Amino acid sequence: MDELMASLDALAAEDLAPLFGPALLERLRPLLAAQNRLAAEIARTVRECEVSGAAAGDGLKSMGSWLCGHGHLSAREAARVVRTGRALEHLPAMAAAFAADEVTGGQAAVIGRVAEPEHLAAAAEQDVDLGVVDALLTGVAVTAPHADTAKAVHHYLDRLDEDGPEPDPTEGRRLVITRHGDGSITGRFDLDAVGGEKLQAALESLVQAGRGAGDERSRAQQSADALVQLCDNQLAAGSLPILRGHKPQVIVKIDAEDLVDPATGRGAADMGFGATISAARARWLACDGNITRIVMDPDGMPLDHGRTVRLFPPHVRRAAEVRDGGCVFTGCAAPTWWCDVHHLLAWIDGGATDLDNAALLCERHHTKVHHGFRVERQPDGRWRTWRPDGTEILIGPGRTGPPLATAA
């Protein structure tokens, strides 16, 4: 172990800057091999720890909890390592290939599913030769990508239980959301094939409909924007279940002084689920929202509250939808139901809440306009868009200026 750590220290001390493509790839290949072999040794050691009850020496009841607490693994990853370790004793061909860097940790975990107790029992009942299955699946893993390994395992498990009841797809669905200190979230979800197809169909429709001219967002960015747009559409439709007498909505709490101050005001507003955002972001959300004045006493208790007022009343929004027909940002074709009503002259600066001061903008381009871009309606009714540097965004064969990607 000391020699291994010393070798890793030596590798970490190497300067990679002088290296270029081929040399870097040659360095990477043995590192991946070492990673796979280390993963095999970790799984084998974890299994021995589990058999001997080693976790009890540190006051824990399972190796899963030990890996989470002492190894700082996620619960999901810890469970994967434990399952892989258990599978090694039932699948010697896979274990040997894993140790020899012919199979990755991910592939080993997938193949290890065939050695789960219920699958072992089903194989025994049907006189399945597990050694043959082990060799065949390991052969696929050695010669084919991870996805092919997963398909082969799925095919085997389906054949193993051909006459069994169709599983309830909802039992395997999971969605976990983690909130970070800055209010942003990350998540992980697991969906069955049908549920996944529904999600992909919904997102793909929004991705394709929302691709305007000059859009060079990555596929991941397009999908994330589509997910937020899906939520926007549902919230705006008013068809979601009522919660305690109120329809679900985005709630922002901010002091009046911060709201009217034109400064960014970072960390000035609190949202309903606990996130903190800037005053500038709160003003952007208020463009097409409702505002309720609440007077608080020195102890933070409400003394009085005023009538909730919608900045753009429904009749003005309907008129803007008829006039604009969708997002007015150059090159965007987002429909009206994706759009907020934006104040051309900020309402906080005295801009009127009327049709002449209104512009329909989708969420992505509404954000752009609040970050330096500008839209303006000409006397002939056409809309024009300018970048923060003052250059106009033009589309078509004769366009000039920076690439349109800067407007996406």
ABEGO torsion letter per residue (X at the ends): XAAAAAAAAAAAABBAAABBAAAAAAAAAAAAAAAAAAAAAAAAAAAAAAAAGAAAAAGBABAAAAAAAAAGBBAAAAAAAAAAAAAAAABAAAAAAAAAGABBAAAAAAAAAAABAAAAAAAAAAGBBAAAAAAAAAAAAAABBAAAAAAAAAAAAAAAAAABBBBBAAAABBBBBBBBAAGBBBBBBBBBAAAAAAAAAAAAAAAAAABBBGBABBAAAAAAAAAAAAAAAAAAAGABBBBGGBBBBBBBBBBAAAAABABAGBGABBBAAGBBBBAAAAAAAAAABBBBBBBBBAAGBBABBBBBBBABBAAAAAAAAAAAGEBABBGBABBAAABBBBBABBAAAGBBBBAAABBBBBAAAAAAAAAGBBBBBBAAGBBBBBBAAGBBBBBEAABBEBBAAAAX
